[in-house]
């Protein structure tokens, strides 16, 4: 069934919901949310991929285990008609549709995704599924045939949230080269992170993405992280940071895949489409991409790895002996770092404050100014070349050395 709401009714009373036409079944495990705005050309393929989900053996996934919630908002095309037509063709597909016209201050992806995730959370918890899964994708995105099965498997292995891999269709647009460089750089950063500060809940192989087109979270963790932040755009990035603040076990799984459109006319002023437009301008003007140098990442990851046990044992004075050396490498005050250790209940929250302090004091950027992305990629490849890469360590003098032989700066220089 389809629900329709006017702008006045978008402020829903306590007992009115966007999706209350059909009660959730007792076997429901996953509620898939799909925000839609002017997606008439893509939406049927999006819904088809969700309807035809399979398990790891290629067999149809039990259709009672998941539902799809589509929220059509502020459309000027036939998106609603496409969704309704699909619903009529496949009445056994657990698809619910709501149509809203939001006021200008609320007509943004942040509001829409929050409405959807809140509704998915409500429906799952109403049947006692506190560990039920809210899975997010977009109306211009086609999920892999085993998308849901891999999400369920990652949650079963202990993840609180899953960030899936987002791919785009190959094309000959010169912007794609910028995109590929960006993906290569971020993948190598993720590889270096896995070597220097390994996470047992997100082991290699992994990737770097955690965006709304391919994201899943348990209801319990959604609530613990404070729900989706109320921001007009980059809501997925803000939510990822909220998850890290409470030490959520986030798995960036290469098995959870989707393909999305690489359009440059997006729904928001800030996001992937805006980044594509920026790269197009840079390509036209002959500009190169800039990125943080590899050595800066190595220092951050190594310091974070060293700070974990210090934070966990912070009431033991002897455990904080290395703080001066760590603070020097992070370009922050050791006294501030020592005080900050005791102010936060989660390590993730503490580390985010440390990163903010590094930006605030500016010395970090002065020491590690951006370099061309090609240079940064070369440096990262050198650092991650061997699978048995030896992490950088902090000695008592406060210097970084891989295996005690050469400063990190020297390693980077040899790769230039």
C-alpha positions in Angstrom: 0.0 0.0 0.0 1.0 3.6 -0.5 0.7 6.4 2.0 0.7 10.1 1.1 1.4 13.0 3.5 1.1 16.8 3.1 3.8 19.2 4.4 1.7 19.9 7.5 1.5 16.3 8.4 5.2 15.6 8.1 5.4 16.5 11.8 3.8 13.2 12.7 1.8 12.9 15.9 2.9 10.3 18.3 0.7 7.5 17.0 0.9 8.3 13.2 3.7 6.7 11.2 4.9 6.9 7.6 4.5 3.1 7.1 1.6 1.7 9.1 -0.4 0.1 6.2 1.0 -3.4 6.9 2.3 -4.6 10.3 5.7 -6.1 10.3 5.7 -9.9 10.2 7.1 -11.8 13.2 9.9 -13.3 11.1 11.2 -9.8 9.9 14.9 -9.4 10.4 15.9 -6.6 8.0 14.1 -3.4 7.1 15.6 -1.9 3.9 15.1 1.9 3.5 15.2 3.6 0.1 15.0 7.4 -0.2 13.7 8.5 -3.6 13.7 11.9 -5.2 13.4 12.1 -9.0 14.7 8.5 -9.6 12.2 7.4 -12.2 14.9 6.2 -14.6 16.6 4.0 -12.0 14.0 3.0 -9.5 12.6 -0.2 -11.2 16.1 -1.7 -11.3 16.7 -0.8 -7.7 13.5 -2.6 -6.6 14.1 -5.5 -8.9 17.5 -6.2 -7.3 16.0 -6.0 -3.8 13.1 -8.3 -4.7 15.4 -11.0 -6.2 17.8 -11.3 -3.2 19.6 -14.7 -2.8 21.5 -16.6 -0.2 25.1 -17.8 -0.6 23.9 -20.8 -2.6 22.1 -18.7 -5.2 18.7 -19.7 -3.7 16.0 -17.0 -3.2 16.2 -15.4 0.2 13.2 -16.0 2.5 10.9 -13.0 1.5 9.5 -12.9 5.0 12.9 -12.0 6.5 13.0 -8.5 5.0 10.9 -5.6 3.8 11.6 -2.5 1.7 10.4 1.0 2.8 10.5 3.5 -0.1 10.0 7.2 0.8 9.3 9.3 -2.3 9.8 13.0 -1.5 9.4 16.3 -3.4 9.5 14.6 -6.8 8.9 16.3 -10.1 9.1 13.2 -12.2 7.2 9.8 -12.3 9.1 8.2 -9.4 5.9 7.6 -7.4 4.1 6.1 -10.3 7.1 3.8 -11.0 7.1 2.6 -7.4 3.4 2.0 -7.3 3.4 0.2 -10.7 6.1 -2.2 -9.4 4.2 -2.7 -6.2 1.1 -3.8 -8.2 3.1 -6.1 -10.4 4.6 -8.0 -7.4 2.0 -7.9 -4.6 3.8 -10.6 -2.7 6.9 -8.4 -2.5 7.0 -6.8 0.9 7.2 -3.2 -0.4 5.7 -0.2 1.3 5.6 3.3 -0.2 5.1 6.7 1.3 5.0 10.0 -0.5 5.8 13.3 1.2 6.1 16.9 0.2 8.6 18.4 2.6 9.0 22.1 3.3 12.2 23.7 1.8 14.0 23.6 5.1 13.3 19.9 5.4 13.6 18.8 1.8 17.0 17.2 2.1 18.5 13.7 2.1 19.4 14.0 5.8 15.8 14.5 6.9 14.5 11.8 4.5 17.0 9.2 5.5 16.5 9.9 9.2 12.7 9.6 8.8 13.2 6.2 7.0 15.7 4.9 9.5 13.6 5.9 12.5 10.6 4.1 10.9 12.6 1.0 10.2 13.8 1.0 13.8 10.3 1.5 15.1 8.9 -1.4 13.0 11.7 -3.8 14.0 11.7 -3.0 17.7 7.8 -3.2 17.8 8.2 -7.0 17.3 11.1 -7.3 19.8 13.9 -7.2 17.2 16.4 -5.1 19.1 19.1 -6.8 17.0 17.1 -6.4 13.8 19.0 -4.7 10.9 18.3 -1.4 9.3 19.8 -1.5 5.8 20.1 1.6 3.7 20.5 2.1 -0.1 19.4 4.7 -2.7 16.9 4.9 -5.5 19.6 5.1 -8.1 21.5 2.1 -6.8 21.4 -1.6 -7.7 22.4 -3.9 -4.8 24.3 -7.2 -5.4 22.2 -10.3 -5.7 23.5 -11.5 -2.3 23.6 -8.1 -0.6 21.3 -8.9 2.3 22.8 -12.3 2.9 26.3 -10.9 3.3 25.0 -8.1 5.6 23.3 -10.7 7.8 26.5 -12.8 7.8 28.6 -9.9 8.9 26.2 -9.0 11.7 26.1 -12.6 12.7 29.9 -12.5 13.0 29.7 -9.7 15.5 29.5 -6.5 13.6 27.2 -3.7 14.9 27.2 -1.9 11.6 28.3 -2.7 8.0 29.6 -0.2 5.4 29.5 -1.9 2.0 31.5 -1.3 -1.2 30.0 1.2 -3.6 31.0 0.8 -7.3 30.1 2.9 -10.4 29.7 1.9 -14.0 32.9 2.4 -16.1 32.8 5.3 -18.6 35.2 7.4 -20.6 34.5 10.6 -18.8 37.9 12.2 -17.8 36.4 12.6 -14.3 36.7 8.9 -13.8 40.5 9.1 -13.6 40.1 11.4 -10.7 37.7 9.0 -9.1 40.0 6.1 -9.6 42.9 7.9 -8.1 40.8 8.8 -5.1 39.6 5.2 -4.7 43.2 3.9 -5.0 44.5 6.4 -2.4 41.7 5.7 0.1 42.1 1.9 -0.3 45.9 2.2 0.4 45.2 4.3 3.4 42.8 1.6 4.6 45.5 -1.0 4.0 48.0 1.0 6.0 45.5 1.4 8.8 44.9 -2.4 8.9 48.6 -2.9 9.3 49.4 -0.2 11.8 46.3 -0.3 13.9 44.5 -3.6 13.1 40.9 -3.9 14.1 39.7 -7.5 15.0 36.2 -6.6 13.9 37.2 -5.1 10.6 40.2 -7.2 9.3 41.8 -7.0 6.0 40.6 -7.4 3.3 38.3 -4.4 3.8 37.7 -1.0 2.2 37.1 2.6 3.2 33.4 3.3 2.5 30.5 3.8 4.9 27.9 5.7 2.9 24.1 5.8 2.8 23.9 3.9 -0.6 25.3 0.8 1.2 25.0 0.9 4.9 23.5 -1.3 7.6 23.2 -1.1 11.4 21.5 -3.0 14.2 18.6 -1.4 15.9 20.4 -1.5 19.2 23.5 0.3 17.9 21.3 2.8 16.0 19.8 3.8 19.3 23.1 3.8 21.2 24.7 6.0 18.6 21.9 8.6 19.0 20.1 7.8 15.7 21.0 9.5 12.4 22.2 13.0 13.2 19.9 15.9 12.1 22.0 17.4 9.3 20.8 18.3 5.8 23.6 16.4 4.0 26.6 14.2 4.6 24.3 12.5 7.1 26.0 9.1 6.5 29.4 10.6 7.3 28.0 12.1 10.5 26.4 8.8 11.4 29.7 6.9 10.9 31.4 9.3 13.2 28.6 8.8 15.8 29.2 5.1 15.5 32.9 5.4 16.1 32.3 7.7 19.1 30.6 4.8 20.9 33.1 2.2 19.8 30.7 0.4 17.5 32.1 -2.6 15.7 31.9 -1.3 12.1 32.8 -3.8 9.4 33.7 -2.3 6.0 33.0 -5.5 4.0 34.2 -6.0 0.4 31.5 -8.7 0.0 28.6 -6.2 0.6 28.5 -4.5 -2.8 26.2 -2.1 -4.8 26.5 -0.3 -8.1 25.3 3.3 -8.1 25.0 6.0 -10.8 27.9 8.5 -11.3 25.6 11.4 -12.2 26.8 15.0 -11.6 23.3 16.3 -11.1 22.7 15.3 -7.5 20.0 16.0 -4.9 22.3 17.8 -2.5 24.8 20.6 -2.8 27.4 18.5 -0.9 28.0 14.8 -1.8 29.3 12.4 -4.4 27.7 14.3 -7.3 29.2 17.6 -6.1 32.6 15.9 -5.8 32.3 14.7 -9.4 31.5 18.3 -10.5 34.6 19.5 -8.6 36.8 16.9 -10.3 35.3 17.9 -13.7 36.3 21.5 -13.1 39.8 20.4 -12.0 40.2 18.3 -15.1 39.2 21.1 -17.3 41.6 23.5 -15.6 44.5 21.0 -15.6 44.6 20.9 -11.8 45.8 17.9 -9.8 44.3 16.3 -6.7 45.9 16.9 -3.4 46.0 14.5 -0.5 47.5 14.0 3.0 50.9 12.4 2.7 51.4 8.8 3.6 53.8 9.6 6.5 51.1 11.6 8.2 48.7 8.7 8.1 51.4 6.3 9.4 52.0 8.6 12.4 48.3 8.9 13.2 47.6 5.2 13.0 50.7 4.3 15.0 49.8 6.9 17.7 46.2 5.7 17.8 47.4 2.1 18.2 49.7 3.1 21.1 47.0 5.2 22.8 44.4 2.4 23.0 46.1 0.5 25.8 47.1 3.7 27.5 43.4 4.9 27.5 42.2 1.5 28.8 44.7 1.7 31.7 44.8 5.4 32.1 44.4 5.3 35.9 47.8 3.6 36.1 50.3 6.5 36.0 53.0 4.2 34.6 50.9 3.5 31.6 51.0 7.2 30.5 54.8 7.5 30.3 54.8 7.6 26.5 52.3 10.5 26.3 54.9 13.2 25.8 56.4 11.4 22.8 52.9 10.6 21.3 51.8 14.2 21.8 54.9 15.5 20.1 54.2 13.3 17.0 50.6 14.5 16.9 51.6 18.1 17.3 49.5 18.7 20.4 50.2 19.6 24.0 51.1 16.7 26.2 49.3 18.3 29.2 46.1 18.6 27.2 46.4 15.0 26.0 47.0 13.7 29.6 43.8 15.6 30.8 41.8 14.4 27.8 42.4 10.8 28.7 40.1 11.0 31.7 37.2 13.0 30.1 35.6 10.5 27.7 33.8 7.2 28.3 34.7 5.7 24.9 38.1 5.5 23.2 36.4 6.4 19.9 35.1 9.6 21.4 38.5 10.4 22.9 40.3 9.9 19.6 37.9 12.1 17.7 38.6 14.9 20.2 42.3 14.3 19.6 41.9 14.7 15.9 39.9 17.8 16.3 42.6 19.2 18.6 45.2 18.5 15.9 43.2 20.5 13.4 42.6 23.3 15.9 46.2 23.8 16.7 47.3 23.9 13.0 50.8 22.6 13.7 49.9 19.2 12.1 48.9 20.8 8.8 52.0 23.0 8.8 54.2 19.9 9.4 52.3 17.7 6.9 51.0 19.9 4.0 49.0 18.2 1.2 51.0 16.6 -1.7 49.8 15.5 -5.1 47.7 12.4 -4.8 50.0 10.6 -7.2 52.9 11.2 -4.9 50.8 10.1 -1.9 49.8 6.9 -3.7 53.5 6.1 -4.4 54.4 6.6 -0.8 51.5 4.4 0.4 52.4 1.6 -2.0 55.9 1.6 -0.7 54.7 1.4 2.9 52.2 -1.3 2.3 54.2 -3.3 -0.2 54.9 -6.3 2.0 52.2 -8.3 3.7 54.4 -8.7 6.8 54.9 -4.9 7.1 56.3 -4.0 10.5 54.4 -1.1 12.2 56.1 2.1 13.2 56.9 2.1 16.8 57.5 5.0 19.3 60.8 4.7 21.2 61.5 6.5 24.4 63.1 9.4 22.5 59.8 9.9 20.7 61.1 9.1 17.2 59.3 6.8 14.7 61.2 4.0 13.2 60.1 0.9 11.2 62.0 -2.0 12.7 64.3 0.5 14.4 66.3 1.3 11.2 64.9 4.4 9.5 62.7 7.4 10.3 59.3 7.3 8.6 60.2 10.5 6.7 63.2 8.7 5.2 61.0 5.8 4.1 58.7 8.2 2.4 61.5 10.1 0.7 63.0 6.9 -0.7 59.7 6.3 -2.5 59.6 9.8 -4.2 
